[in-house]
Amino acid sequence: MNKVSRVALQIKKLDEDAMDAARASQDLLTKPRGSLGVLEELSIHLAGIYRTSMPFIRKKVVFTMAADHGVTQEGVSAYPSDVTSQMVLNFANGGAAINVLARHAGAEVRIIDIGVASGMDWPSVVVRRNIARGTENMAKGPAMSRDEAERAVATGIDLVYESIEDGANAVAVGDMGIGNTTAASAITAAITGRPVASVTGRGTGVDDVMLEAKIRVIERALMTNSPDPSDGLDVLSKIGGLEIAGLAGVILGAASKGVPVFLDGFVTGSAALAAHSISQNSRDYMIASHVSVEPGHKFALEHLGLTPLVDMRMRLGEGTGATFGFLIAEAACKILSEMATFESAGVSHSSKEGKQ
C-alpha cells in the first residue's frame, strides 16, 4: 500500500462527543441560543476536529504551493508563465498579498516550489520540493504520470506533518501557478459532472474570446484523458497540476492528524475535490474560508457540502482568503473559552429555554 492510501485510511470521523459537549457549553453562555450563528457552528465543528470541547488554535501555517502548467501553451492565460517564478520571489521577499494578510492573521507562510519550470536558485525561505518543471500540456495528453501525482500528494503530506510536529494546529492552503484555473476547472468538471462552461471563469482576466477558447481547451483535455472521478490520483495525473496535487496532500495529511484545513479559493477547492475523492472523511476537516468569484468554486463547495464563511468577491489565490478563515475560527474558539455563562454572570435565563 502506498503512502497516500495509508494516510487516507488514518483519517477519522469527527468526535461527536466533543461536539455535543461544545454545543452544550454554547447553550450556557450569556446569549440567546444560536444567536452567534456561524461562530457557534464553527466552534462546534472545531471541537469535533480537535476532539475537545474547548478547541484552541495555537499556531497557524499557510502552505502556498507553486507550479507551472503546460496547458498555457494553448493561450489560456492573460499572463505569461514567467509570472509564476516572479511571484515566488515576491512571496520570498514578503511583498505579496498573502504575506501581508498572513502577517495580519499571525500566520506563517511556507512557500513551496513543487513544480516551477524556471529552475531558479531560490532564496532559502523557499522550500524546494520540485517534482518536475511544470506539467505537460493536458490538452494533448496526461498532465503528468501517476507516479508524479502520487509523489506530489506525498510531498504535501510530508510538509504538513513537519509543520504539525513543529506545533502547527491550523493550516491553510494557497496556490500560485499561471494556468492553474484551467486545471482547476477541468478537475471540477470531471469530479462534479458539471458542464465545462459552467465551471470555467476568466482566471487572470481573459477576454470573451480567450474564455471561449479556454473552455474548448478544457473540453478537449477531458475528452483526451478521460479521468476517473472516483480516483483522485487519476484525475490529478491526467488534468491536474503539481501544486494542486501537493495541496491535496496537505489536506489529507492535516486531516489524518486531526488538524483543520482552511481552504482558499477555486484552485484549492479543486485540490479539496481530489482529496475528497481519495478519502471522503477528509471533507470533515475542511473549512471553506470564502467563495471565489471564479464560477467553478461554488460548485466545488456544493459538491463537498461546504458553506463558505464569507464572500468578499476575491479571486487572487495564494491563500489570501484563507487567512480570514483563521481569524473567524479564532473568534469562534474564544467565544467558547472566554464568554461568561448565565450562572457565572448572574444573568437570568430565558423562560422559554430554561436553565441549561
ZADRENKOL-859268 format. One record per residue (C-alpha): residue in one letter; x, y, z. Coordinates in steps of 0.02 Angstrom, whole numbers, plus 50000, padded with zeros to 5 digits. Layout:
BEGIN
AXYZ
...
***
This chain:
BEGIN
M500005000050000
N500715017149952
K500905031750072
V499395041250007
S498255026250034
R498945023150208
V498655041250260
A496905041150187
L496455026250296
Q497045035550452
I495755049550435
K494435047550569
K492655053850583
L492375069150691
D492215066750880
E490335067750909
D490525067751099
A491645083051093
M490415091650976
D488955087851092
A489945094851240
A490385110751144
R488565112751092
A488015111051273
S489315123951326
Q488685136151194
D486935134751267
L487585140151439
L488345156451377
T487545173551403
K486605174851239
P485035167951159
R485365150451096
G486055150750918
S486195169750914
L488015169550859
G487585158850709
V489095153250611
L490275156950756
E489345144050861
E489275131350720
L491115133550683
S491625131450865
I490665115150872
H491455109250709
L493185113250776
A492785103850936
G492445088550831
I494075090750735
Y495155093850888
R494215080750989
T493965092551136
S492505103151196
M493655118451209
P494585119951042
F496065131751035
I497085137550885
R498905138050936
K499945140350778
K499375144050600
V500295139750440
V499855144050260
F500535132350126
T500725142049965
M501245129649830
A501875135049660
A501985125749495
D501875128749309
H500625121449186
G500975115149010
V499215119548957
T499745137848949
Q500405133248776
E498575134048724
G498415152648766
V497265150448916
S498025164249024
A498205183049007
Y499915181849091
P501505172849034
S502145157749129
D503645167949190
V502485176149315
T502445160249420
S504295161249464
Q504215180249480
M502825178749608
V503765165449705
L505155178249725
N503865191149779
F503245178949912
A505025175949968
N505305194649986
G503705196650088
G502865208449966
A501345198749905
A499565199549967
I499745182950057
N501235189750154
V500265205050210
L498695195550258
A499635181450343
R500575194150449
H498905201950494
A498225184850544
G499795180050639
A500145165450523
E501745158350449
V501865156650259
R502775141650189
I503215144350005
I503425128149910
D504165125649737
I503375109149691
G503375111449503
V504015128449446
A504775127449271
S506165140349287
G507365130149393
M507895145949485
D509075146149632
W507805151749760
P508125161349921
S508245149850071
V506475153950128
V505775144449977
V505565125850011
R506245115849864
R505185100549826
N505135101549637
I504385085549563
A504515091549383
R504745108049293
G502905110249262
T501605098549192
E501365093049013
N500005100548904
M498435091448962
A497535096148802
K498675083848712
G498905070248844
P499095067349031
A499735082249131
M500915070649225
S501215052449263
R500265043949403
D501925041949495
E502235060749487
A500475064349551
E500715052049694
R502405059549738
A501665077049739
V500255071749855
A501515062849967
T502575078649969
G501095088650034
I500825075650169
D502655076250222
L502665095250228
V501115096850335
Y501745083250451
E503335093350477
S502335108850523
I501185099250640
E502705091850727
D503325109750745
G501725114850835
A500515119850697
N498715115150734
A497835125150597
V498365125350415
A497805134350259
V498095130150077
G498575142649942
D499195141849764
M500235150449631
G500335144449452
I499925152849288
G498645141749201
N498035133549360
T496225139349347
T496165129349185
A496695113749280
A495505118049423
S494055119649301
A494475103049221
I494565094349391
T492935102349447
A492025097249288
A492715079549298
I492255076549481
T490625086249497
G489965081549324
R489565099849286
P489735106349108
V491435114149075
A490665130949027
S489795132349196
V491385129549299
T492605139749195
G492965158049230
R494145171549173
G495595166849287
T496915180249264
G495655190949171
V495485183848995
D494295192048873
D492755183948796
V493705176448650
M495045168848763
L493725162548884
E492835153048745
A494505145848689
K494905140848868
I493265131348880
R493655122048718
V495395117548781
I494685110248942
E493375100448847
R494745093448736
A495805088848887
L494365079348966
M493985070148805
T495815066048775
N496175059748951
S494515052649017
P494945055049202
D494065043449325
P493125054649451
S493145040849582
D495055040249578
G495815056449640
L497575051749587
D496965047849411
V496125064849400
L497665073849465
S498845064749349
K497815067349192
I497145085149211
G497885092149371
G499375102349424
L500835098349536
E500345111949660
I498545105649661
A499145088049698
G500295094549835
L498875104149914
A497775088649910
G499175080350008
V499175094450136
I497305091950159
L497465073150181
G498965074450296
A498165087550408
A496545077750418
S497475062050468
K498235071750614
G496595079750670
V497045097150608
P495805108550517
V496195114350340
F495625131650289
L495285131850102
D495615147049997
G494805149349827
F494465139649669
V496135131049645
T496175124849824
G494365119749802
S494905108349660
A496275101149772
A494925097949903
L493875088749773
A495355077549732
A495725074549917
H493895070049947
S493965057849802
I495445049449888
S494645049950062
Q492855055250092
N493225057650277
S494435071750233
R492945082950198
D492555084050385
Y494205093250413
M493945106350277
I493345123850316
A492825134750168
S493525151750214
H492665160950071
V491895158649900
S492855164649748
V492185174949604
E492765160649492
P491115151849448
G491755134149473
H492155137149657
K490355137449715
F490035120949625
A491565113149706
L490975118649878
E489205112549843
H489875095549792
L490865094649954
G489395100850057
L490375115750123
T489675132950161
P490895147450143
L491155158450295
V491195174650193
D491015181350016
M492205195749982
R492225194149792
M494045188249797
R494915178249662
L496775180349693
G497295163649767
E498945162249861
G497985157750020
T497365175550044
G495545171650080
A496015157650198
T496845169950316
F495125176950357
G494565159350397
F495935158650529
L495315174750609
I493495169350612
A493945152350683
E494965160250822
A493485171250866
A492365155850870
C493545147050990
K493665162251104
I491775163351118
L491785145951194
S493265148651310
E493075166851364
M491225171151367
A490305170951534
T488935158551572
F487225163651636
E487685156751806
S489405164951821
A488745181851764
G487155181251868
V486075183551714
S484335176151707
H483945162751578
S482565164151450
S480975156451519
K480735147751352
E482455139851350
G482525135951535
K484095133351634
Q485355122851544
***
